Amino acid sequence: MSEGSYGPLLPRQRRARRRRSVKLVPWAVRAAAAVVVFAVGVAFGQAVESDSGEGGSRTYVRTLVPETLPPETATVTVTTP
């Protein structure tokens, strides 16, 4: 059998494959941590939103209509030279 792409891996090729797989591990851990943090955030948001305690605050929205002001009177004196 000839040593080609289907033959046994040389030590150098084994190390190269191992390095590639070792580089993927930190990224996989980071991605898993990001998914966990996202899930905890979603769960916390839902828990806060669904908390409907009886002594809570209420918000009222009103539109205030401005009152009209009386017109100001001013005296203007015009002199001609």
VMD Tcl script that draws the C-alpha trace (Angstrom):
set ca {
  {0.00 0.00 0.00}
  {1.39 3.41 -0.87}
  {1.68 6.19 1.71}
  {-0.71 8.86 0.42}
  {-3.62 10.80 1.71}
  {-5.25 7.54 2.81}
  {-2.20 6.13 4.59}
  {-1.29 6.46 8.27}
  {-0.71 9.95 9.56}
  {2.82 11.09 10.11}
  {3.66 12.54 13.54}
  {3.77 16.05 12.06}
  {0.26 15.67 10.62}
  {-1.04 14.31 13.92}
  {0.28 17.36 15.75}
  {-1.27 19.68 13.17}
  {-4.68 18.05 13.63}
  {-4.31 18.15 17.41}
  {-3.44 21.88 17.28}
  {-6.54 22.61 15.19}
  {-8.79 20.75 17.61}
  {-7.13 22.41 20.61}
  {-7.82 25.83 19.08}
  {-11.51 24.98 18.77}
  {-11.96 24.11 22.45}
  {-11.75 27.69 23.85}
  {-14.23 28.91 21.23}
  {-16.63 26.10 22.08}
  {-16.39 26.95 25.79}
  {-16.99 30.65 25.07}
  {-19.99 29.87 22.87}
  {-21.48 27.60 25.54}
  {-20.93 30.29 28.19}
  {-22.63 32.88 25.98}
  {-25.64 30.61 25.51}
  {-25.90 30.05 29.28}
  {-25.66 33.79 30.02}
  {-28.32 34.52 27.40}
  {-30.65 31.86 28.82}
  {-30.22 33.20 32.36}
  {-30.98 36.72 31.11}
  {-34.15 35.59 29.35}
  {-35.29 33.68 32.45}
  {-34.61 36.70 34.67}
  {-36.51 39.00 32.31}
  {-39.52 36.71 32.27}
  {-39.48 36.41 36.06}
  {-39.41 40.18 36.51}
  {-42.14 40.68 33.92}
  {-44.48 38.10 35.42}
  {-44.11 39.45 38.98}
  {-47.56 40.95 39.55}
  {-47.49 41.77 43.24}
  {-50.58 43.38 44.80}
  {-48.82 46.37 46.37}
  {-47.23 47.55 43.14}
  {-47.24 51.03 41.71}
  {-49.69 52.29 39.14}
  {-49.00 54.67 36.33}
  {-51.59 57.12 35.05}
  {-51.12 59.01 31.83}
  {-52.93 62.31 31.42}
  {-52.73 64.95 28.74}
  {-52.60 68.45 30.15}
  {-54.36 71.11 28.12}
  {-52.57 74.46 28.28}
  {-54.63 77.43 29.34}
  {-54.72 80.57 27.26}
  {-52.88 83.58 28.61}
  {-54.33 87.08 28.50}
  {-52.70 89.25 25.84}
  {-50.05 91.68 27.07}
  {-50.60 95.32 26.39}
  {-47.66 97.45 25.39}
  {-47.42 101.15 24.65}
  {-45.23 102.11 21.70}
  {-44.26 105.73 21.12}
  {-43.08 106.70 17.66}
  {-41.31 110.01 17.15}
  {-40.39 111.53 13.82}
  {-37.28 113.70 13.42}
}
mol new
graphics top color blue
foreach p $ca { graphics top sphere $p radius 0.5 }
foreach p [lrange $ca 0 end-1] q [lrange $ca 1 end] { graphics top cylinder $p $q radius 0.2 }
display resetview
